[in-house]
Amino acid sequence: MARQDINRSGEIEVFVRVVERGSFSAAAGTLGMTPSAVSKLIGRLETRLGARLVNRTTRKLRLTPEGAGFYERGLRILAEIDAAERDAAAGAAPRGRLRINCNVPFGQHYLLPLMPSFLGAHPDIVADISLTDRVVDLLEERADIAIRAGPLRESRLVARKLWQSRMVVVAAPAYLQRHGTPRTPDDLSRHNCLEFSFSRLVEGWPFRDSAGRDVRIRPQGNTVVSDGEAMRLAALSGLGLARLSRFHIARDIAAGTLVPVLEELNPGDEEALRAIYVGQGGHLPARVRAFLDFLAANVRPPL
């Protein structure tokens, strides 16, 4: 008979994260634990099972045959636990930890200011919010909802569109005074164009030339940034040209601190902002359904 003080599902989750991340330290960062605690937990698990699950080397971990089998079954067990929780929570009052992974611009300018209202209406929910423009795997990150801009990568996910916003190339007046205003897409080769450090599904900046033909320019510059808010701040500082969603910089354009350029050649492409989640509406935990409904009722596109 199993001892009652052993959290077997917790042990399985830690082991699965170690395998997925490839090291104790990487798994520890995901789980909010120290590498030493993760190492000790895996050691206790192996002792309890009487089998070595991973061979440790200075550079990487290698699964033993027993570890590979335990990992595969562990994945299925965690998936069953998640499914059981979703089914049990579908008809319950919204409660528990709501894990939200959100892109930085929307998170800073819209989501965080709305959270007091949402949590005030749902006092039994604990919001666990991560802001990053890096595209994440919801299942791997154990996130309930991701809020993302741009095309969807995963067809297995369900998405609720929040709004669409036009893309625009902008620069600070000080930058344009120093370097001039580009008049054609080819002029961008002589300008400092700010780029993202992460890969995107659609590369380059699209334009429509004076003959009405679609062209795509690969921006080049001396600065790459990790997220949209860093891109906005870099443009505001006069560092270079940036291409951003208008929702993100509407206030800056209105204030004159950022100026649109090449607007007559803008193809008018839009970027959709979506709330993305796993599972159909009938099997959503109450906390997830409540948050999706709140977003739909309270998120309004900027002018």
VENQUIBEL-V52433 format. One record per residue. N is the residue number from 1. RES is the residue in one small letter. PSI is psi in whole degrees, -180 to 180 (none if undefined). OMEGA is omega in degrees with one decimal (none if undefined). Layout:
BEGIN
n: {N & N}
res: {RES & RES}
psi: {PSI & PSI}
omega: {OMEGA & OMEGA}
END
This chain:
BEGIN
n: {1 & 2 & 3 & 4 & 5 & 6 & 7 & 8 & 9 & 10 & 11 & 12 & 13 & 14 & 15 & 16 & 17 & 18 & 19 & 20 & 21 & 22 & 23 & 24 & 25 & 26 & 27 & 28 & 29 & 30 & 31 & 32 & 33 & 34 & 35 & 36 & 37 & 38 & 39 & 40 & 41 & 42 & 43 & 44 & 45 & 46 & 47 & 48 & 49 & 50 & 51 & 52 & 53 & 54 & 55 & 56 & 57 & 58 & 59 & 60 & 61 & 62 & 63 & 64 & 65 & 66 & 67 & 68 & 69 & 70 & 71 & 72 & 73 & 74 & 75 & 76 & 77 & 78 & 79 & 80 & 81 & 82 & 83 & 84 & 85 & 86 & 87 & 88 & 89 & 90 & 91 & 92 & 93 & 94 & 95 & 96 & 97 & 98 & 99 & 100 & 101 & 102 & 103 & 104 & 105 & 106 & 107 & 108 & 109 & 110 & 111 & 112 & 113 & 114 & 115 & 116 & 117 & 118 & 119 & 120 & 121 & 122 & 123 & 124 & 125 & 126 & 127 & 128 & 129 & 130 & 131 & 132 & 133 & 134 & 135 & 136 & 137 & 138 & 139 & 140 & 141 & 142 & 143 & 144 & 145 & 146 & 147 & 148 & 149 & 150 & 151 & 152 & 153 & 154 & 155 & 156 & 157 & 158 & 159 & 160 & 161 & 162 & 163 & 164 & 165 & 166 & 167 & 168 & 169 & 170 & 171 & 172 & 173 & 174 & 175 & 176 & 177 & 178 & 179 & 180 & 181 & 182 & 183 & 184 & 185 & 186 & 187 & 188 & 189 & 190 & 191 & 192 & 193 & 194 & 195 & 196 & 197 & 198 & 199 & 200 & 201 & 202 & 203 & 204 & 205 & 206 & 207 & 208 & 209 & 210 & 211 & 212 & 213 & 214 & 215 & 216 & 217 & 218 & 219 & 220 & 221 & 222 & 223 & 224 & 225 & 226 & 227 & 228 & 229 & 230 & 231 & 232 & 233 & 234 & 235 & 236 & 237 & 238 & 239 & 240 & 241 & 242 & 243 & 244 & 245 & 246 & 247 & 248 & 249 & 250 & 251 & 252 & 253 & 254 & 255 & 256 & 257 & 258 & 259 & 260 & 261 & 262 & 263 & 264 & 265 & 266 & 267 & 268 & 269 & 270 & 271 & 272 & 273 & 274 & 275 & 276 & 277 & 278 & 279 & 280 & 281 & 282 & 283 & 284 & 285 & 286 & 287 & 288 & 289 & 290 & 291 & 292 & 293 & 294 & 295 & 296 & 297 & 298 & 299 & 300 & 301 & 302 & 303}
res: {m & a & r & q & d & i & n & r & s & g & e & i & e & v & f & v & r & v & v & e & r & g & s & f & s & a & a & a & g & t & l & g & m & t & p & s & a & v & s & k & l & i & g & r & l & e & t & r & l & g & a & r & l & v & n & r & t & t & r & k & l & r & l & t & p & e & g & a & g & f & y & e & r & g & l & r & i & l & a & e & i & d & a & a & e & r & d & a & a & a & g & a & a & p & r & g & r & l & r & i & n & c & n & v & p & f & g & q & h & y & l & l & p & l & m & p & s & f & l & g & a & h & p & d & i & v & a & d & i & s & l & t & d & r & v & v & d & l & l & e & e & r & a & d & i & a & i & r & a & g & p & l & r & e & s & r & l & v & a & r & k & l & w & q & s & r & m & v & v & v & a & a & p & a & y & l & q & r & h & g & t & p & r & t & p & d & d & l & s & r & h & n & c & l & e & f & s & f & s & r & l & v & e & g & w & p & f & r & d & s & a & g & r & d & v & r & i & r & p & q & g & n & t & v & v & s & d & g & e & a & m & r & l & a & a & l & s & g & l & g & l & a & r & l & s & r & f & h & i & a & r & d & i & a & a & g & t & l & v & p & v & l & e & e & l & n & p & g & d & e & e & a & l & r & a & i & y & v & g & q & g & g & h & l & p & a & r & v & r & a & f & l & d & f & l & a & a & n & v & r & p & p & l}
psi: {136 & 143 & 142 & -18 & 8 & 121 & 85 & -38 & -35 & -41 & -43 & -43 & -43 & -45 & -43 & -42 & -36 & -44 & -45 & -39 & -21 & -1 & 160 & -42 & -41 & -42 & -38 & -41 & -37 & -37 & -6 & 31 & 172 & 152 & -37 & -42 & -40 & -46 & -44 & -39 & -43 & -39 & -44 & -39 & -45 & -39 & -44 & -39 & -21 & 30 & 142 & 130 & -34 & 144 & 125 & 128 & 176 & -24 & -32 & 170 & 140 & 130 & 138 & 167 & -39 & -39 & -39 & -43 & -40 & -36 & -47 & -44 & -33 & -40 & -44 & -39 & -45 & -38 & -39 & -39 & -45 & -44 & -41 & -41 & -41 & -44 & -40 & -34 & -10 & -37 & 8 & 168 & 149 & 122 & 166 & -175 & 125 & 110 & 116 & 124 & 120 & 145 & 153 & -47 & -50 & -39 & -46 & -41 & -22 & -50 & -55 & -41 & -23 & -20 & -37 & -39 & -44 & -48 & -27 & -35 & -20 & 75 & -14 & 4 & 138 & 119 & 126 & 99 & 129 & 125 & 119 & 145 & -3 & 131 & 127 & 159 & 117 & -41 & -41 & -40 & -5 & 35 & 144 & -41 & 140 & 138 & 117 & 150 & 147 & -173 & 153 & 139 & -34 & 119 & -19 & -11 & 156 & 142 & 141 & 118 & 133 & -43 & 172 & 143 & 138 & 143 & 148 & 143 & 130 & 163 & 159 & 146 & -38 & -38 & -45 & -33 & -37 & -38 & -5 & 165 & 125 & 139 & -23 & 160 & -34 & -26 & -22 & -21 & -19 & 10 & 159 & 107 & 124 & 140 & 163 & 148 & -14 & 155 & 151 & 155 & -35 & 115 & 151 & 169 & 121 & 145 & 169 & 117 & 179 & -21 & 3 & 10 & 145 & 129 & 154 & 125 & 131 & 112 & 147 & 138 & -173 & 13 & 132 & 146 & 163 & -17 & 170 & -35 & -38 & -37 & -44 & -47 & -37 & -41 & -43 & -32 & -7 & 18 & -32 & -169 & 144 & 149 & 114 & 163 & 138 & -30 & -33 & -31 & 16 & -42 & -37 & -40 & -43 & -35 & -11 & 8 & -16 & 140 & 126 & 142 & 157 & 30 & -32 & -16 & 9 & 124 & -7 & 19 & 148 & 154 & 125 & 142 & 126 & 150 & 122 & 138 & 170 & 133 & 153 & 162 & -34 & -15 & 19 & 139 & 150 & -35 & -37 & -45 & -41 & -40 & -40 & -43 & -37 & -44 & -45 & -34 & -24 & -16 & 121 & 134 & 145 & 165 & none}
omega: {-177.0 & 174.6 & -176.1 & -176.1 & 178.2 & 177.2 & -172.6 & 178.6 & 176.7 & 176.8 & -179.8 & -179.3 & 179.3 & -179.5 & 179.2 & 179.7 & 177.2 & -179.9 & -177.5 & -177.0 & 175.3 & 178.2 & 176.8 & -175.5 & 179.3 & 177.8 & -179.9 & 179.0 & 179.0 & -172.5 & -176.9 & 179.5 & 173.1 & 176.4 & 179.4 & 179.9 & 178.5 & -179.9 & -179.9 & 179.7 & 178.4 & 177.1 & 178.5 & 179.1 & 179.1 & 178.2 & -179.4 & -179.4 & -175.8 & -178.3 & 174.7 & -177.3 & -179.6 & 170.4 & -175.1 & 172.2 & -177.9 & -174.9 & -175.7 & 175.6 & 176.9 & 179.2 & 167.7 & 175.3 & 177.6 & 178.8 & 178.9 & 178.1 & 179.6 & 178.6 & -179.4 & 179.7 & 177.6 & 176.4 & -179.5 & -179.7 & 179.5 & 177.4 & 178.1 & 178.0 & 178.5 & -179.6 & 179.4 & 178.8 & 178.9 & -179.1 & -178.1 & -175.2 & -174.0 & -178.4 & -177.2 & 175.8 & -179.9 & 179.9 & 175.8 & -177.0 & 177.9 & -177.1 & -176.6 & 174.6 & -168.5 & 174.6 & -168.8 & -177.2 & -179.6 & -179.1 & -176.3 & -170.8 & -173.8 & -173.8 & -175.9 & 176.2 & 180.0 & -171.8 & 177.4 & 178.9 & -179.3 & -177.7 & 174.6 & 178.8 & -177.6 & -173.1 & -179.7 & 177.1 & 173.2 & -178.6 & 176.8 & -168.7 & 175.5 & 179.5 & 177.3 & 174.1 & 175.0 & 179.2 & -174.8 & 172.0 & -176.1 & -178.6 & -179.5 & -177.8 & -178.6 & 179.9 & 175.1 & -175.4 & 169.7 & 175.7 & -170.8 & 175.7 & 176.6 & -177.2 & 177.1 & 175.5 & -169.4 & 178.8 & -178.6 & -177.6 & 176.2 & -176.2 & 172.2 & -177.4 & 178.6 & 173.5 & 170.5 & -177.3 & -177.8 & 177.2 & -177.4 & 174.5 & -175.5 & 172.8 & 175.3 & 177.0 & -179.0 & 178.5 & -178.2 & 176.7 & -178.5 & -168.7 & -178.1 & -178.9 & 177.6 & -178.9 & 178.8 & 176.2 & 179.7 & 178.7 & -176.7 & 178.3 & 179.6 & -178.9 & 176.5 & -178.6 & -177.2 & -177.2 & 174.4 & 179.7 & 179.4 & -179.2 & 178.8 & 179.9 & 179.6 & -178.0 & 175.2 & 179.1 & -179.6 & 174.9 & 171.2 & -173.9 & -174.3 & 178.0 & 178.6 & -179.5 & 177.5 & 176.9 & 178.7 & -177.2 & 174.3 & -176.0 & 177.8 & 179.5 & -175.9 & -177.1 & 170.0 & -176.3 & -171.1 & -175.4 & -175.1 & 179.8 & 174.6 & 176.4 & 179.2 & -178.1 & 177.7 & 177.5 & 179.0 & -178.9 & -178.9 & -176.0 & -178.4 & 178.6 & 179.1 & 174.6 & -172.4 & 174.7 & -175.4 & 179.2 & -175.2 & -171.8 & -178.0 & -179.2 & 179.7 & 178.1 & 179.6 & -178.9 & -179.2 & -179.7 & 169.5 & -175.5 & 175.5 & 176.0 & 179.8 & -177.7 & -179.9 & 178.3 & 178.6 & -178.6 & 177.7 & 179.5 & -177.5 & 177.0 & -179.5 & 173.8 & -174.4 & 166.5 & -173.1 & -178.3 & -179.0 & 174.3 & 179.2 & -173.2 & -177.9 & -177.9 & -179.6 & 169.6 & -176.7 & -178.6 & 179.6 & 179.6 & -179.8 & -178.8 & 177.5 & 178.8 & 178.6 & 178.5 & -178.8 & -177.2 & -170.1 & -179.5 & 179.7 & 178.0 & 175.9 & 178.3 & none}
END
